[in-house]
Amino acid sequence: MSKPETRIQLRNRAAILSAGLDIFSQFGLRGSTLDQIAEAAGLSKPNLLYYFKSKDAIYTALLERLLETWLDPLKKMDANGDPIQEILGYVHRKLAMSKDYPRESRLFANEILQGAPHIAEHLSQDLRQLVDEKAVVLKQWEAAGKIAPIDPYHLVFSIWAMTQHYADFDVQVRAVLGDTDPFDGAMTYLDTLFRRMLTPANS
């Protein structure tokens, strides 16, 4: 059994992962180097290699940690809750992630744009299974007349697109809005948009 890491080792490992997140989210896996990550972490390259054997090892560790965080907001959608509030709650959580974890969002986007070579299996298994489960719930709500008729998969895709956009295209959004914080008005807009879309016609 390996010994528990010391506080210094834990701190260095965290520094490497944070630096890797910064570098990878800016330059992608191919455009990033161990030298860049080591410099950003405040460590020598040999010291970095003590903790992670390669650039790919850092990247994989980040993605594995990120995947669970990425799935959690959808897992929290409660089949027993108020349907529209549960869906809007998911929108809120996804937008909050874009605000609080922009580097993680861009890292995930870069991985997807490359064809998801490191997480394709997780996407086709863990993510697909979770979305399938929530699609069943959404169709049940629709059948009960609690939400307007809507394709559950495209609803989820549109939530992803309209919330992650604020992180993945942050430069573009802020170029248009100038000094205005995009998140100040984003939630009000998305809340109104999805509420109108989901409210049954006879309500």
LUMRO-268702 format. One record per residue: residue in three letters; x, z, y of N, C-alpha, C in turn. Coordinates in nm, 3 decimals, decimal comma. Layout:
+-----+---------+---------+---------+---------+---------+----------+---------+---------+---------+
|   r |  n_east |    n_up | n_north | ca_east |   ca_up | ca_north |  c_east |    c_up | c_north |
+-----+---------+---------+---------+---------+---------+----------+---------+---------+---------+
| ALA |       X |       Z |       Y |       X |       Z |        Y |       X |       Z |       Y |
...
+-----+---------+---------+---------+---------+---------+----------+---------+---------+---------+
end
This chain:
+-----+---------+---------+---------+---------+---------+----------+---------+---------+---------+
|   r |  n_east |    n_up | n_north | ca_east |   ca_up | ca_north |  c_east |    c_up | c_north |
+-----+---------+---------+---------+---------+---------+----------+---------+---------+---------+
| MET |   0,085 |   0,000 |  -0,119 |   0,000 |   0,000 |    0,000 |   0,088 |   0,000 |   0,124 |
| SER |   0,059 |  -0,092 |   0,217 |   0,139 |  -0,101 |    0,338 |   0,107 |   0,014 |   0,432 |
| LYS |   0,208 |   0,052 |   0,509 |   0,189 |   0,162 |    0,604 |   0,101 |   0,118 |   0,721 |
| PRO |   0,021 |   0,209 |   0,775 |  -0,056 |   0,175 |    0,895 |   0,037 |   0,138 |   1,009 |
| GLU |  -0,005 |   0,045 |   1,093 |   0,078 |   0,004 |    1,204 |   0,085 |   0,115 |   1,309 |
| THR |   0,200 |   0,122 |   1,375 |   0,218 |   0,219 |    1,483 |   0,141 |   0,171 |   1,606 |
| ARG |   0,132 |   0,259 |   1,706 |   0,064 |   0,221 |    1,830 |   0,134 |   0,104 |   1,898 |
| ILE |   0,267 |   0,102 |   1,891 |   0,342 |  -0,009 |    1,953 |   0,313 |  -0,140 |   1,879 |
| GLN |   0,308 |  -0,132 |   1,747 |   0,279 |  -0,252 |    1,668 |   0,138 |  -0,302 |   1,695 |
| LEU |   0,043 |  -0,211 |   1,704 |  -0,094 |  -0,250 |    1,734 |  -0,103 |  -0,312 |   1,873 |
| ARG |  -0,030 |  -0,251 |   1,967 |  -0,031 |  -0,303 |    2,104 |   0,031 |  -0,442 |   2,109 |
| ASN |   0,141 |  -0,462 |   2,038 |   0,206 |  -0,593 |    2,037 |   0,119 |  -0,699 |   1,971 |
| ARG |   0,055 |  -0,662 |   1,862 |  -0,033 |  -0,757 |    1,793 |  -0,149 |  -0,797 |   1,885 |
| ALA |  -0,205 |  -0,698 |   1,954 |  -0,316 |  -0,727 |    2,047 |  -0,267 |  -0,816 |   2,161 |
| ALA |  -0,146 |  -0,791 |   2,210 |  -0,090 |  -0,871 |    2,319 |  -0,070 |  -1,016 |   2,275 |
| ILE |  -0,025 |  -1,034 |   2,152 |  -0,005 |  -1,169 |    2,099 |  -0,139 |  -1,243 |   2,086 |
| LEU |  -0,239 |  -1,174 |   2,035 |  -0,370 |  -1,238 |    2,019 |  -0,432 |  -1,272 |   2,154 |
| SER |  -0,417 |  -1,181 |   2,251 |  -0,470 |  -1,208 |    2,384 |  -0,397 |  -1,326 |   2,448 |
| ALA |  -0,266 |  -1,328 |   2,434 |  -0,187 |  -1,439 |    2,489 |  -0,222 |  -1,569 |   2,418 |
| GLY |  -0,238 |  -1,563 |   2,286 |  -0,276 |  -1,681 |    2,211 |  -0,411 |  -1,735 |   2,255 |
| LEU |  -0,503 |  -1,644 |   2,281 |  -0,635 |  -1,685 |    2,328 |  -0,624 |  -1,757 |   2,462 |
| ASP |  -0,543 |  -1,704 |   2,552 |  -0,521 |  -1,769 |    2,682 |  -0,463 |  -1,910 |   2,665 |
| ILE |  -0,359 |  -1,920 |   2,587 |  -0,288 |  -2,047 |    2,573 |  -0,372 |  -2,149 |   2,496 |
| PHE |  -0,428 |  -2,108 |   2,384 |  -0,506 |  -2,202 |    2,303 |  -0,631 |  -2,250 |   2,376 |
| SER |  -0,695 |  -2,161 |   2,452 |  -0,818 |  -2,200 |    2,523 |  -0,787 |  -2,299 |   2,635 |
| GLN |  -0,662 |  -2,300 |   2,683 |  -0,622 |  -2,395 |    2,787 |  -0,571 |  -2,527 |   2,729 |
| PHE |  -0,489 |  -2,518 |   2,625 |  -0,416 |  -2,635 |    2,578 |  -0,455 |  -2,681 |   2,437 |
| GLY |  -0,539 |  -2,604 |   2,370 |  -0,572 |  -2,639 |    2,232 |  -0,458 |  -2,605 |   2,139 |
| LEU |  -0,481 |  -2,619 |   2,010 |  -0,378 |  -2,584 |    1,912 |  -0,256 |  -2,676 |   1,924 |
| ARG |  -0,281 |  -2,805 |   1,931 |  -0,169 |  -2,900 |    1,932 |  -0,086 |  -2,890 |   2,059 |
| GLY |  -0,150 |  -2,863 |   2,171 |  -0,079 |  -2,859 |    2,298 |  -0,012 |  -2,726 |   2,328 |
| SER |  -0,027 |  -2,629 |   2,240 |   0,029 |  -2,496 |    2,263 |   0,157 |  -2,477 |   2,181 |
| THR |   0,243 |  -2,389 |   2,229 |   0,367 |  -2,360 |    2,157 |   0,385 |  -2,210 |   2,140 |
| LEU |   0,466 |  -2,173 |   2,043 |   0,498 |  -2,032 |    2,022 |   0,572 |  -1,975 |   2,142 |
| ASP |   0,655 |  -2,057 |   2,205 |   0,729 |  -2,010 |    2,322 |   0,632 |  -1,971 |   2,434 |
| GLN |   0,528 |  -2,051 |   2,455 |   0,429 |  -2,021 |    2,558 |   0,358 |  -1,889 |   2,527 |
| ILE |   0,321 |  -1,872 |   2,401 |   0,248 |  -1,752 |    2,361 |   0,338 |  -1,629 |   2,373 |
| ALA |   0,461 |  -1,640 |   2,330 |   0,554 |  -1,527 |    2,338 |   0,576 |  -1,486 |   2,483 |
| GLU |   0,595 |  -1,585 |   2,571 |   0,615 |  -1,554 |    2,713 |   0,493 |  -1,486 |   2,772 |
| ALA |   0,374 |  -1,538 |   2,740 |   0,250 |  -1,480 |    2,792 |   0,229 |  -1,338 |   2,739 |
| ALA |   0,277 |  -1,311 |   2,617 |   0,261 |  -1,179 |    2,556 |   0,369 |  -1,081 |   2,602 |
| GLY |   0,472 |  -1,133 |   2,670 |   0,581 |  -1,047 |    2,714 |   0,673 |  -1,006 |   2,600 |
| LEU |   0,684 |  -1,092 |   2,499 |   0,767 |  -1,064 |    2,383 |   0,864 |  -1,178 |   2,359 |
| SER |   0,971 |  -1,150 |   2,285 |   1,060 |  -1,258 |    2,244 |   0,995 |  -1,335 |   2,130 |
| LYS |   1,037 |  -1,458 |   2,112 |   0,982 |  -1,538 |    2,002 |   1,010 |  -1,475 |   1,865 |
| PRO |   1,133 |  -1,425 |   1,838 |   1,157 |  -1,358 |    1,710 |   1,067 |  -1,236 |   1,690 |
| ASN |   1,040 |  -1,162 |   1,798 |   0,952 |  -1,046 |    1,788 |   0,810 |  -1,092 |   1,754 |
| LEU |   0,765 |  -1,199 |   1,817 |   0,632 |  -1,253 |    1,786 |   0,622 |  -1,292 |   1,639 |
| LEU |   0,727 |  -1,356 |   1,588 |   0,725 |  -1,403 |    1,449 |   0,729 |  -1,289 |   1,348 |
| TYR |   0,762 |  -1,168 |   1,394 |   0,753 |  -1,051 |    1,307 |   0,608 |  -1,022 |   1,272 |
| TYR |   0,518 |  -1,051 |   1,367 |   0,376 |  -1,021 |    1,347 |   0,297 |  -1,139 |   1,291 |
| PHE |   0,333 |  -1,259 |   1,332 |   0,263 |  -1,379 |    1,285 |   0,366 |  -1,485 |   1,249 |
| LYS |   0,352 |  -1,542 |   1,130 |   0,454 |  -1,633 |    1,078 |   0,456 |  -1,768 |   1,149 |
| SER |   0,346 |  -1,804 |   1,214 |   0,338 |  -1,937 |    1,275 |   0,232 |  -1,940 |   1,384 |
| LYS |   0,233 |  -2,047 |   1,458 |   0,130 |  -2,071 |    1,559 |  -0,008 |  -2,079 |   1,492 |
| ASP |  -0,014 |  -2,146 |   1,378 |  -0,141 |  -2,159 |    1,306 |  -0,195 |  -2,024 |   1,262 |
| ALA |  -0,106 |  -1,932 |   1,228 |  -0,149 |  -1,799 |    1,182 |  -0,217 |  -1,724 |   1,296 |
| ILE |  -0,165 |  -1,737 |   1,417 |  -0,228 |  -1,673 |    1,533 |  -0,363 |  -1,736 |   1,559 |
| TYR |  -0,367 |  -1,868 |   1,556 |  -0,491 |  -1,942 |    1,582 |  -0,599 |  -1,906 |   1,481 |
| THR |  -0,561 |  -1,901 |   1,354 |  -0,657 |  -1,867 |    1,249 |  -0,709 |  -1,725 |   1,264 |
| ALA |  -0,620 |  -1,632 |   1,298 |  -0,661 |  -1,492 |    1,318 |  -0,762 |  -1,482 |   1,432 |
| LEU |  -0,740 |  -1,557 |   1,538 |  -0,833 |  -1,556 |    1,651 |  -0,969 |  -1,612 |   1,611 |
| LEU |  -0,970 |  -1,722 |   1,538 |  -1,096 |  -1,784 |    1,497 |  -1,175 |  -1,694 |   1,402 |
| GLU |  -1,105 |  -1,630 |   1,311 |  -1,173 |  -1,542 |    1,215 |  -1,238 |  -1,425 |   1,288 |
| ARG |  -1,170 |  -1,372 |   1,388 |  -1,225 |  -1,262 |    1,466 |  -1,342 |  -1,311 |   1,552 |
| LEU |  -1,331 |  -1,433 |   1,599 |  -1,433 |  -1,488 |    1,688 |  -1,562 |  -1,522 |   1,615 |
| LEU |  -1,553 |  -1,567 |   1,491 |  -1,671 |  -1,614 |    1,420 |  -1,779 |  -1,508 |   1,409 |
| GLU |  -1,741 |  -1,388 |   1,375 |  -1,839 |  -1,281 |    1,362 |  -1,903 |  -1,250 |   1,497 |
| THR |  -1,823 |  -1,251 |   1,601 |  -1,876 |  -1,229 |    1,736 |  -1,974 |  -1,340 |   1,773 |
| TRP |  -1,945 |  -1,461 |   1,731 |  -2,027 |  -1,577 |    1,765 |  -2,162 |  -1,574 |   1,696 |
| LEU |  -2,166 |  -1,521 |   1,574 |  -2,290 |  -1,519 |    1,497 |  -2,380 |  -1,402 |   1,535 |
| ASP |  -2,320 |  -1,297 |   1,589 |  -2,395 |  -1,173 |    1,612 |  -2,518 |  -1,189 |   1,703 |
| PRO |  -2,511 |  -1,263 |   1,814 |  -2,631 |  -1,274 |    1,900 |  -2,752 |  -1,333 |   1,828 |
| LEU |  -2,730 |  -1,429 |   1,739 |  -2,843 |  -1,488 |    1,666 |  -2,893 |  -1,393 |   1,557 |
| LYS |  -2,802 |  -1,319 |   1,496 |  -2,842 |  -1,222 |    1,394 |  -2,939 |  -1,119 |   1,450 |
| LYS |  -2,925 |  -1,089 |   1,578 |  -3,008 |  -0,985 |    1,641 |  -3,150 |  -1,031 |   1,671 |
| MET |  -3,180 |  -1,159 |   1,653 |  -3,317 |  -1,206 |    1,674 |  -3,406 |  -1,145 |   1,566 |
| ASP |  -3,501 |  -1,062 |   1,606 |  -3,581 |  -0,982 |    1,514 |  -3,713 |  -1,051 |   1,483 |
| ALA |  -3,736 |  -1,078 |   1,354 |  -3,860 |  -1,145 |    1,312 |  -3,983 |  -1,062 |   1,342 |
| ASN |  -3,966 |  -0,932 |   1,359 |  -4,081 |  -0,842 |    1,383 |  -4,105 |  -0,817 |   1,532 |
| GLY |  -4,021 |  -0,872 |   1,617 |  -4,037 |  -0,851 |    1,759 |  -4,131 |  -0,951 |   1,823 |
| ASP |  -4,149 |  -0,939 |   1,954 |  -4,229 |  -1,037 |    2,028 |  -4,153 |  -1,168 |   2,031 |
| PRO |  -4,213 |  -1,278 |   1,981 |  -4,137 |  -1,403 |    1,963 |  -4,068 |  -1,454 |   2,089 |
| ILE |  -4,140 |  -1,466 |   2,198 |  -4,079 |  -1,522 |    2,319 |  -3,970 |  -1,428 |   2,371 |
| GLN |  -3,994 |  -1,299 |   2,367 |  -3,892 |  -1,204 |    2,412 |  -3,768 |  -1,207 |   2,323 |
| GLU |  -3,789 |  -1,226 |   2,194 |  -3,675 |  -1,233 |    2,102 |  -3,591 |  -1,357 |   2,128 |
| ILE |  -3,656 |  -1,470 |   2,154 |  -3,583 |  -1,593 |    2,183 |  -3,511 |  -1,581 |   2,317 |
| LEU |  -3,581 |  -1,528 |   2,417 |  -3,517 |  -1,510 |    2,548 |  -3,402 |  -1,410 |   2,539 |
| GLY |  -3,417 |  -1,310 |   2,453 |  -3,308 |  -1,215 |    2,433 |  -3,185 |  -1,284 |   2,378 |
| TYR |  -3,207 |  -1,380 |   2,289 |  -3,094 |  -1,458 |    2,236 |  -3,029 |  -1,540 |   2,346 |
| VAL |  -3,111 |  -1,602 |   2,432 |  -3,057 |  -1,677 |    2,545 |  -2,973 |  -1,586 |   2,635 |
| HIS |  -3,024 |  -1,467 |   2,663 |  -2,953 |  -1,370 |    2,747 |  -2,817 |  -1,335 |   2,685 |
| ARG |  -2,818 |  -1,309 |   2,555 |  -2,694 |  -1,268 |    2,488 |  -2,591 |  -1,381 |   2,488 |
| LYS |  -2,638 |  -1,504 |   2,467 |  -2,546 |  -1,618 |    2,466 |  -2,488 |  -1,643 |   2,605 |
| LEU |  -2,571 |  -1,629 |   2,708 |  -2,521 |  -1,648 |    2,844 |  -2,422 |  -1,538 |   2,880 |
| ALA |  -2,452 |  -1,416 |   2,838 |  -2,360 |  -1,305 |    2,863 |  -2,225 |  -1,328 |   2,795 |
| MET |  -2,227 |  -1,388 |   2,677 |  -2,101 |  -1,419 |    2,610 |  -2,021 |  -1,522 |   2,688 |
| SER |  -2,091 |  -1,621 |   2,746 |  -2,020 |  -1,721 |    2,827 |  -1,956 |  -1,656 |   2,949 |
| LYS |  -2,023 |  -1,557 |   3,005 |  -1,969 |  -1,488 |    3,122 |  -1,854 |  -1,396 |   3,085 |
| ASP |  -1,871 |  -1,322 |   2,976 |  -1,774 |  -1,218 |    2,940 |  -1,660 |  -1,268 |   2,852 |
| TYR |  -1,684 |  -1,379 |   2,778 |  -1,583 |  -1,429 |    2,684 |  -1,558 |  -1,578 |   2,703 |
| PRO |  -1,522 |  -1,622 |   2,825 |  -1,503 |  -1,766 |    2,847 |  -1,388 |  -1,824 |   2,767 |
| ARG |  -1,281 |  -1,747 |   2,748 |  -1,167 |  -1,799 |    2,673 |  -1,206 |  -1,824 |   2,528 |
| GLU |  -1,282 |  -1,730 |   2,471 |  -1,326 |  -1,745 |    2,333 |  -1,416 |  -1,867 |   2,317 |
| SER |  -1,504 |  -1,888 |   2,415 |  -1,594 |  -2,002 |    2,410 |  -1,515 |  -2,133 |   2,413 |
| ARG |  -1,416 |  -2,140 |   2,499 |  -1,336 |  -2,263 |    2,508 |  -1,251 |  -2,283 |   2,383 |
| LEU |  -1,201 |  -2,175 |   2,325 |  -1,126 |  -2,186 |    2,200 |  -1,215 |  -2,244 |   2,091 |
| PHE |  -1,337 |  -2,192 |   2,081 |  -1,432 |  -2,240 |    1,981 |  -1,464 |  -2,388 |   2,007 |
| ALA |  -1,487 |  -2,424 |   2,133 |  -1,519 |  -2,563 |    2,167 |  -1,405 |  -2,657 |   2,130 |
| ASN |  -1,281 |  -2,614 |   2,158 |  -1,166 |  -2,697 |    2,123 |  -1,155 |  -2,718 |   1,972 |
| GLU |  -1,183 |  -2,614 |   1,896 |  -1,180 |  -2,626 |    1,750 |  -1,285 |  -2,726 |   1,703 |
| ILE |  -1,405 |  -2,720 |   1,759 |  -1,512 |  -2,812 |    1,720 |  -1,475 |  -2,955 |   1,756 |
| LEU |  -1,418 |  -2,975 |   1,875 |  -1,381 |  -3,109 |    1,921 |  -1,274 |  -3,172 |   1,831 |
| GLN |  -1,195 |  -3,087 |   1,766 |  -1,092 |  -3,136 |    1,675 |  -1,146 |  -3,160 |   1,534 |
| GLY |  -1,277 |  -3,141 |   1,516 |  -1,337 |  -3,160 |    1,384 |  -1,347 |  -3,033 |   1,302 |
| ALA |  -1,323 |  -2,919 |   1,366 |  -1,332 |  -2,786 |    1,302 |  -1,248 |  -2,775 |   1,175 |
| PRO |  -1,119 |  -2,815 |   1,179 |  -1,038 |  -2,811 |    1,057 |  -1,017 |  -2,672 |   0,999 |
| HIS |  -1,024 |  -2,569 |   1,085 |  -0,998 |  -2,432 |    1,038 |  -1,126 |  -2,357 |   1,000 |
| ILE |  -1,240 |  -2,403 |   1,050 |  -1,364 |  -2,326 |    1,027 |  -1,479 |  -2,410 |   0,972 |
| ALA |  -1,450 |  -2,532 |   0,928 |  -1,557 |  -2,621 |    0,879 |  -1,638 |  -2,554 |   0,768 |
| GLU |  -1,568 |  -2,486 |   0,678 |  -1,638 |  -2,420 |    0,566 |  -1,731 |  -2,311 |   0,617 |
| HIS |  -1,686 |  -2,234 |   0,714 |  -1,771 |  -2,128 |    0,770 |  -1,893 |  -2,187 |   0,840 |
| LEU |  -1,874 |  -2,300 |   0,910 |  -1,986 |  -2,362 |    0,979 |  -2,091 |  -2,412 |   0,882 |
| SER |  -2,045 |  -2,474 |   0,772 |  -2,139 |  -2,531 |    0,676 |  -2,199 |  -2,425 |   0,584 |
| GLN |  -2,144 |  -2,305 |   0,586 |  -2,198 |  -2,198 |    0,502 |  -2,259 |  -2,086 |   0,588 |
| ASP |  -2,176 |  -2,004 |   0,649 |  -2,225 |  -1,887 |    0,722 |  -2,319 |  -1,926 |   0,836 |
| LEU |  -2,273 |  -2,019 |   0,921 |  -2,354 |  -2,058 |    1,037 |  -2,481 |  -2,129 |   0,993 |
| ARG |  -2,467 |  -2,222 |   0,900 |  -2,584 |  -2,297 |    0,855 |  -2,688 |  -2,205 |   0,792 |
| GLN |  -2,642 |  -2,112 |   0,709 |  -2,735 |  -2,018 |    0,644 |  -2,810 |  -1,935 |   0,747 |
| LEU |  -2,738 |  -1,887 |   0,849 |  -2,802 |  -1,804 |    0,951 |  -2,903 |  -1,885 |   1,031 |
| VAL |  -2,867 |  -2,006 |   1,071 |  -2,960 |  -2,089 |    1,148 |  -3,081 |  -2,125 |   1,062 |
| ASP |  -3,060 |  -2,154 |   0,934 |  -3,173 |  -2,183 |    0,844 |  -3,269 |  -2,064 |   0,838 |
| GLU |  -3,214 |  -1,944 |   0,829 |  -3,297 |  -1,823 |    0,821 |  -3,381 |  -1,807 |   0,949 |
| LYS |  -3,318 |  -1,827 |   1,063 |  -3,390 |  -1,811 |    1,189 |  -3,487 |  -1,927 |   1,213 |
| ALA |  -3,459 |  -2,044 |   1,158 |  -3,553 |  -2,156 |    1,169 |  -3,683 |  -2,124 |   1,097 |
| VAL |  -3,673 |  -2,057 |   0,984 |  -3,792 |  -2,015 |    0,911 |  -3,875 |  -1,920 |   0,997 |
| VAL |  -3,809 |  -1,826 |   1,061 |  -3,879 |  -1,730 |    1,149 |  -3,948 |  -1,804 |   1,264 |
| LEU |  -3,878 |  -1,897 |   1,325 |  -3,934 |  -1,972 |    1,437 |  -4,057 |  -2,053 |   1,393 |
| LYS |  -4,051 |  -2,112 |   1,276 |  -4,167 |  -2,189 |    1,226 |  -4,283 |  -2,096 |   1,194 |
| GLN |  -4,254 |  -1,976 |   1,147 |  -4,361 |  -1,878 |    1,122 |  -4,429 |  -1,838 |   1,252 |
| TRP |  -4,350 |  -1,817 |   1,355 |  -4,407 |  -1,784 |    1,486 |  -4,493 |  -1,898 |   1,538 |
| GLU |  -4,445 |  -2,020 |   1,517 |  -4,522 |  -2,137 |    1,560 |  -4,653 |  -2,147 |   1,483 |
| ALA |  -4,647 |  -2,128 |   1,351 |  -4,768 |  -2,136 |    1,267 |  -4,870 |  -2,031 |   1,306 |
| ALA |  -4,822 |  -1,917 |   1,353 |  -4,912 |  -1,809 |    1,395 |  -4,963 |  -1,827 |   1,538 |
| GLY |  -4,920 |  -1,935 |   1,603 |  -4,965 |  -1,962 |    1,738 |  -4,898 |  -1,877 |   1,844 |
| LYS |  -4,784 |  -1,814 |   1,807 |  -4,716 |  -1,723 |    1,901 |  -4,618 |  -1,795 |   1,992 |
| ILE |  -4,574 |  -1,914 |   1,951 |  -4,491 |  -1,999 |    2,038 |  -4,542 |  -2,142 |   2,026 |
| ALA |  -4,512 |  -2,223 |   2,125 |  -4,554 |  -2,363 |    2,123 |  -4,480 |  -2,438 |   2,013 |
| PRO |  -4,538 |  -2,546 |   1,963 |  -4,469 |  -2,626 |    1,861 |  -4,334 |  -2,676 |   1,912 |
| ILE |  -4,233 |  -2,656 |   1,832 |  -4,098 |  -2,695 |    1,873 |  -4,009 |  -2,706 |   1,751 |
| ASP |  -3,915 |  -2,798 |   1,753 |  -3,819 |  -2,810 |    1,643 |  -3,722 |  -2,693 |   1,650 |
| PRO |  -3,717 |  -2,607 |   1,549 |  -3,635 |  -2,486 |    1,559 |  -3,486 |  -2,513 |   1,571 |
| TYR |  -3,440 |  -2,617 |   1,503 |  -3,296 |  -2,646 |    1,507 |  -3,254 |  -2,697 |   1,645 |
| HIS |  -3,335 |  -2,786 |   1,701 |  -3,300 |  -2,839 |    1,832 |  -3,318 |  -2,734 |   1,941 |
| LEU |  -3,406 |  -2,638 |   1,918 |  -3,416 |  -2,526 |    2,010 |  -3,286 |  -2,447 |   2,012 |
| VAL |  -3,233 |  -2,417 |   1,895 |  -3,106 |  -2,343 |    1,887 |  -2,993 |  -2,425 |   1,949 |
| PHE |  -2,989 |  -2,556 |   1,919 |  -2,884 |  -2,641 |    1,976 |  -2,891 |  -2,641 |   2,129 |
| SER |  -3,013 |  -2,647 |   2,182 |  -3,027 |  -2,651 |    2,328 |  -2,985 |  -2,519 |   2,391 |
| ILE |  -3,011 |  -2,408 |   2,322 |  -2,966 |  -2,278 |    2,373 |  -2,813 |  -2,273 |   2,376 |
| TRP |  -2,751 |  -2,321 |   2,269 |  -2,605 |  -2,326 |    2,268 |  -2,553 |  -2,409 |   2,385 |
| ALA |  -2,609 |  -2,529 |   2,400 |  -2,560 |  -2,622 |    2,503 |  -2,578 |  -2,565 |   2,643 |
| MET |  -2,691 |  -2,503 |   2,669 |  -2,724 |  -2,461 |    2,805 |  -2,662 |  -2,327 |   2,843 |
| THR |  -2,611 |  -2,254 |   2,746 |  -2,542 |  -2,129 |    2,779 |  -2,390 |  -2,146 |   2,773 |
| GLN |  -2,339 |  -2,209 |   2,669 |  -2,195 |  -2,227 |    2,654 |  -2,137 |  -2,320 |   2,760 |
| HIS |  -2,221 |  -2,403 |   2,817 |  -2,177 |  -2,494 |    2,923 |  -2,110 |  -2,418 |   3,038 |
| TYR |  -2,162 |  -2,300 |   3,069 |  -2,110 |  -2,224 |    3,182 |  -1,969 |  -2,172 |   3,159 |
| ALA |  -1,930 |  -2,161 |   3,032 |  -1,792 |  -2,122 |    3,001 |  -1,704 |  -2,245 |   2,980 |
| ASP |  -1,753 |  -2,340 |   2,899 |  -1,671 |  -2,454 |    2,861 |  -1,646 |  -2,550 |   2,976 |
| PHE |  -1,741 |  -2,558 |   3,070 |  -1,727 |  -2,646 |    3,186 |  -1,725 |  -2,566 |   3,316 |
| ASP |  -1,663 |  -2,450 |   3,309 |  -1,658 |  -2,359 |    3,423 |  -1,601 |  -2,426 |   3,548 |
| VAL |  -1,495 |  -2,503 |   3,533 |  -1,431 |  -2,568 |    3,649 |  -1,529 |  -2,664 |   3,715 |
| GLN |  -1,599 |  -2,742 |   3,635 |  -1,696 |  -2,837 |    3,689 |  -1,811 |  -2,766 |   3,760 |
| VAL |  -1,863 |  -2,661 |   3,696 |  -1,975 |  -2,587 |    3,753 |  -1,936 |  -2,525 |   3,888 |
| ARG |  -1,819 |  -2,463 |   3,891 |  -1,776 |  -2,397 |    4,015 |  -1,735 |  -2,497 |   4,122 |
| ALA |  -1,691 |  -2,617 |   4,082 |  -1,660 |  -2,721 |    4,180 |  -1,787 |  -2,763 |   4,255 |
| VAL |  -1,899 |  -2,764 |   4,183 |  -2,026 |  -2,802 |    4,244 |  -2,083 |  -2,688 |   4,328 |
| LEU |  -2,075 |  -2,565 |   4,276 |  -2,138 |  -2,451 |    4,342 |  -2,051 |  -2,383 |   4,447 |
| GLY |  -1,923 |  -2,415 |   4,449 |  -1,834 |  -2,352 |    4,547 |  -1,820 |  -2,203 |   4,521 |
| ASP |  -1,845 |  -2,121 |   4,623 |  -1,826 |  -1,977 |    4,611 |  -1,942 |  -1,905 |   4,543 |
| THR |  -2,049 |  -1,977 |   4,512 |  -2,165 |  -1,916 |    4,448 |  -2,136 |  -1,888 |   4,301 |
| ASP |  -2,159 |  -1,766 |   4,257 |  -2,139 |  -1,731 |    4,117 |  -2,248 |  -1,798 |   4,035 |
| PRO |  -2,212 |  -1,886 |   3,940 |  -2,314 |  -1,958 |    3,864 |  -2,405 |  -1,868 |   3,781 |
| PHE |  -2,353 |  -1,753 |   3,742 |  -2,433 |  -1,665 |    3,657 |  -2,542 |  -1,591 |   3,734 |
| ASP |  -2,530 |  -1,588 |   3,866 |  -2,632 |  -1,521 |    3,947 |  -2,769 |  -1,586 |   3,929 |
| GLY |  -2,771 |  -1,718 |   3,924 |  -2,898 |  -1,788 |    3,911 |  -2,926 |  -1,846 |   3,774 |
| ALA |  -2,826 |  -1,847 |   3,689 |  -2,841 |  -1,913 |    3,559 |  -2,948 |  -1,848 |   3,472 |
| MET |  -2,948 |  -1,716 |   3,466 |  -3,041 |  -1,650 |    3,377 |  -3,185 |  -1,667 |   3,422 |
| THR |  -3,207 |  -1,661 |   3,552 |  -3,343 |  -1,681 |    3,604 |  -3,392 |  -1,821 |   3,569 |
| TYR |  -3,304 |  -1,918 |   3,587 |  -3,342 |  -2,056 |    3,556 |  -3,371 |  -2,074 |   3,407 |
| LEU |  -3,281 |  -2,026 |   3,322 |  -3,298 |  -2,044 |    3,178 |  -3,419 |  -1,966 |   3,127 |
| ASP |  -3,441 |  -1,848 |   3,182 |  -3,557 |  -1,768 |    3,143 |  -3,686 |  -1,845 |   3,172 |
| THR |  -3,696 |  -1,901 |   3,294 |  -3,815 |  -1,978 |    3,331 |  -3,830 |  -2,102 |   3,244 |
| LEU |  -3,720 |  -2,172 |   3,223 |  -3,723 |  -2,296 |    3,143 |  -3,773 |  -2,271 |   3,001 |
| PHE |  -3,712 |  -2,174 |   2,933 |  -3,749 |  -2,150 |    2,794 |  -3,885 |  -2,082 |   2,782 |
| ARG |  -3,919 |  -1,997 |   2,876 |  -4,050 |  -1,933 |    2,872 |  -4,161 |  -2,038 |   2,883 |
| ARG |  -4,145 |  -2,132 |   2,976 |  -4,246 |  -2,237 |    2,992 |  -4,252 |  -2,326 |   2,868 |
| MET |  -4,139 |  -2,355 |   2,810 |  -4,132 |  -2,440 |    2,693 |  -4,199 |  -2,375 |   2,571 |
| LEU |  -4,182 |  -2,244 |   2,559 |  -4,223 |  -2,173 |    2,439 |  -4,364 |  -2,116 |   2,445 |
| THR |  -4,418 |  -2,096 |   2,564 |  -4,551 |  -2,036 |    2,577 |  -4,658 |  -2,133 |   2,526 |
| PRO |  -4,742 |  -2,092 |   2,431 |  -4,849 |  -2,180 |    2,379 |  -4,940 |  -2,227 |   2,491 |
| ALA |  -4,994 |  -2,348 |   2,477 |  -5,077 |  -2,410 |    2,581 |  -5,201 |  -2,330 |   2,613 |
| ASN |  -5,255 |  -2,258 |   2,514 |  -5,380 |  -2,184 |    2,535 |  -5,357 |  -2,042 |   2,585 |
| SER |  -5,233 |  -2,008 |   2,619 |  -5,204 |  -1,871 |    2,663 |  -5,223 |  -1,859 |   2,813 |
+-----+---------+---------+---------+---------+---------+----------+---------+---------+---------+
end
